[in-house]
Amino acid sequence: MHGKILMSALGALSTLGALVASGAIARAATPDLATPPPGARHYVIESTGGKHGDSWMWTAPDGARVGRETWNLRGQPWDWDSAGKAGPDGMPVALAIHGSSPQGDATETFTATAASGAWKSPVDAGSAPAAGRFYVSQGGPIDTTAWFVDRLLASPNHTLDLLPGGRARAEKLTSLEVGQGAAKQTVNLWAVSGLAATPLFVWADAKDRFFGTTSVIAWLPEAYAGELARLEAAQSKAAARQAPAFVAQLVHPPAGPIAITHVQLFDAEALRFLPDQTVVVDKGLIAAVGPAATVTVPPKARVIDGHGMTLTPGLWDCHMHVGDDYTGLQELSLGVTSIRDPGNNDALTIDRRTRRAAGQLLFPHVYPSSLIDGKGPYTAQVANVATSQAEAIALVDQAKAKGFTGVKFYGTFNAAWLPATIAEAHKQGLHVHGHIPAGIRTLEAINDGYDEVTHINWVMMQAMPAEILPTDNGIGRFEGPGRYAKDVDLDGPALSEIVRVMAAKHTYSDPTMVAFESLYVPENGELTGSYSPFVGTLPPATERGFKAGGFAVPAGLTRADYRASWAKMVGLLAKMHKAGVPIVAGTDGAGIELIHELEIYEDAGFTPAEALAAATIVPARLVGQDGKTGSIKVGKAADLTLVEGDPSKRIGDLRQTRLVILDGIPLEADALRTAAGFSGRPH
């Protein structure tokens, strides 16, 4: 799964407006969603993994804009419509959405008068002056985005003030000719800032009207659905032209050694914090480490006073599906110098690696896995799809040829192919991890050779009722644990056996606790600890997305039931840790959740040192790089993070990055934050 924050990022684009009827817009009295009439513009919702759904937009007889959309992302359904009426300036004066999302009822309304606009969404309600401001909804079909883009590109300087807050601006990046024959046309790529920390990309036609979007999930007109690969390639190339400017702005190789003196140091290998240390960095490596009283600072070294600060190895996000070039800036600003990408568009991964090696892209080290799935309605959206065991084995060989470090299997993969395919991966020296193919227990995949189980829910699935297994490549992987985990005996035979085997086989767990907390714990409108420290530092539309709440609770259960199941997952993590199962910290989100992941580890009984090891030395061991990185030792790569505060007492202090050193090059954390789209430090 890509995580709820990925969907929030997509939501800032693909569910931008939610436009519809107040009393000013006629609407049927029935709760049924609108039916697209003949001639409605039809969009295909797709990714490199296949088609996910359909969207339509049209103009009603009364002049209202209407959208209708239904799609499903591996069991997570969206089914909604929108309608809206524009004022004389083309801006919304009456907007609404009806239908549902994975978070439940998506009903949302906005009305505007000459004096003000008022809105009510699943996560908030409010009012503010509306003149000249476009209401950005919390949900809705792609037509809400189309309306927004049309108005943005028609506005002076392509700039538009927003409600509930913020300002959007569009910049044209490139053009591409698409279609054949009479359908041939030129479309332009625009980068839209102000909705999220980093630009969102949309395509418009030659008349500056919305054409489509191709960011992870694509919405393209039916006649142009076959152009996805070309549009993605053009978008990637255009976006890449922005990256060298950040390298020039932020990267200043040191003229000589760097000495960080009188600093508290985290010794990841010994699991201890050492006071009053000095570390010397030279020529990209750690040249000296020891007590400040005994380490000699080289002449002409840049000296950084470490009093009141803590120096850690560069952090790892062991579950980050890289979004784009800006992901690197954001991760570095958080002290993350290494990423394990557990599945992405392989071509884009290779492109970023090539540009990074050429000095054209500022980015952490990336250790990628190639995502392999079977073919079906729940195929992962960036999967390499196998329809036979031979194809699966060939995809493993391709992963090795591409220089990847692992392969990740998914829920629609045929479980019967696992033994032979895993054997080939191990023969090629690749790490094997992933979701569990539908229909089998997690322990079966471990016995077939999994080196790592991805996500805490898949460990909990070992104790789920058998009827959940056939649907656990869809919503069952969420709803099963949410419904039944609360009643599971953590010391019962099912979980005791899988934990025993994982510890004995040294099978890693990448639990992504923050992802499941966000699915089970918050109601709509509530923030989890992942996001509250960043409120006030990101655009209003993004912060609103953080309040989207957890999955809607099924009939017969309550939010308290889901929270009780979440508590059992934390208990399961504690059991795994106590048994010696190696844990690596990852987010499966935007990345800003990483430190909260470690806070949850503390809740599960980890010491601060053990939690921090899960984001430093343990991931380095997982990818076989612990001889080069992951701890602060002489001769290792100088990938370091300097934070203000004392994470041995408050692990949340890790958010207070002040300096990040990547391959021996110092990067100012505040400058990285600004480049990544943050308006200030987290709190």
C-alpha positions, 0 to 999 in steps of 0.5 A: 500500500502506498499509504494514506498520505500518498492519497492525501497528496493525490487528493490535493490534485485529483480531489481538489474541489468538491463542487455542488449543490446548495439550494441554488443547484437543482438536485434529485431528491434521491440519494443516488449518485448522478448518472453520466449522460450520453456525450459526457467526457469520460476519463480513465483512472489508471496507472502503470499497473492497469486501470483502476476506475472511471470518471465523467464530467458534463454540464447539466441543463441548468448550467451546473458542472457535474462530475461522477467518479468510481474507482478502487485502489486495491480494495479502497473504494471511492464512489462520488459525484459533484455539481457546482454553479459558477458566478460571473467570474467563473468561480464557485458560488455553490458546490457540493459532493455526495458519495463515499471514500475509504474514510466514509461519507464524503458529503461536502458543501460550499456556498458563496455570497458577495460577502463570504463563503461557508463550507462544511466537509467531513473534516472541518467547517468554516467561513471566510471572505470568498471574493476572488478566492477558489474553494479547494474541497477536501474531496470530490471527482476529477471535475473539481480539479478541472474547474480549479485548473481552468480558473487558475490558468485563466487568472492573471499571472496564473495565480489564484487565492484559495479557500480555506487558505493559501495561494496557488500558482502555475508555471508552464514546463513543457509541451507534448503532442498526443493522439492520432488523426483528428484527435491529435493535439498539443498539451502543456504541462503545468507545475502547480504550487501552493496546494502541497509542499512540492509542486503538483503536475497537471496537463492542459490543452492549448486553450488552457483547459484541463486535459489530465494528470499523470502523477502516480495515478493518472486521470486521462481522457478515454481517447488518450489513455494509451498515452500514459507512458509518453506523458509520464516520461515527458513530465519526468524529464521536464520536472528533472530540469528543476533539480540542478538549481537546487544542487547549485543552491544547497550543495557547497562541498567543504574546503577541508575537514569538518569537526563537530565538537562537544556533541552527544553522539549516538553509538548505534552499534553499542546502543548508547548515547555518549556525552562530549564527543568530537567527530571529524569528517574529511573527504566524505568519510568519518576520520576521527571519533572520540571524547572531545578531550582526546580528538585533535581537531585538524588545522583550518577545519570548519568547527561546529559547536555541538553543545546542546546537540546530538549527532546521529548516523543519517536516518533511514526511511525503510519504506518510502515510495519515492514520489518525485525529485522533491522527495529527496529535499524533504527527506534530507531536511528531516535528517534522512540520508538513506531510503529503502524504496520498496516498489516504484516505477522502475524507470523513474527510479533508475533515472533518479539514480543516474542523475544523482550520480551525475551530480544533477540531483540532490537526493539521499541514497536509495536502495530500491526493490522491484515490485512484482505482482500478478494480474487482477483488479487489485494489482499494485499501481506501480507493479511489474506484472507477471502472468506466469512463474516464468515471467515472475522469474524473468522479472527477478532477473531484470531487477538484478540487472537494473541494480536493485537490492531486492524484490517485493511481492504483492497480494495478487501474486500467485502464491504457488510461484513463491518457492521458485521465484524466491529461490531465483531472487536469493540466487541473484543475491536479492532481498525478498520482502512484501505483502502476502499473496492472497489465500495463504498465511504469512508463515507460509511465505516466511517458510517459502523464503521471505527475508522480511514481512512488510507491514504489521498487519501481515504479521497479525494476519497469521491469527485472522479467521480463514475467511479473510485470506481470499480477500486480503489482497484487497480490503480484507488486509485492513478490515480483517485486523481492524475487526478481529485483532482486538480479540486476538490472544497475543500469547496464543499459538498463532502469533507465538509461532510466527514470532518464534520463527521470525526471530529464529530465521532473523526475518525482518519486520518493516511494520510501518506502524504510523500507516496503521495508526492513521487508518484505525485511530483518528476520526475525521478532523483529527490529527495523529502524532505524525502530523501535528508537529508540522501544522503551520509549516505546510499549505492549508490544503495539505494540512487539511488532508492530514485530517482525513481520518481513518477508514470508515468503521464497518457496520457492527463495530465502533471506532473504539473497536478499531482503536482496541485492535490498533493497541493489539498491533502495538502489543504485537510489535512489543512481543516481536521486539522482545523476541528479537525480531529485527525491526526497521523503521519506515513510513509508507507515507510522505516521510514526515511520519518517521520520528512518530514511528520511533515514538510508537516503538517507545510505546511498544517498549523500545528504549530510545537507543533501540528505536533509533537503531531501527532507523540507522544500523538495522536498515543498513544491515538489512541491505548489507551496507552496515560495513559502510554506513549506519553508525558513526565509526572511523572509515564509514561514510560521513552520512550524519544528522545533527539535531538540537536536543536530546533524543535519549530523553525525548526522541521527538527531538530528532525532528529538530535537524540543524545540519545534515551531512551527506557523503561528507557534504554539509547541508543546512537543514533550514535551507533544505526545509525551505527548498522542500516547501516547508515554511518553518521548523516542526514543533 
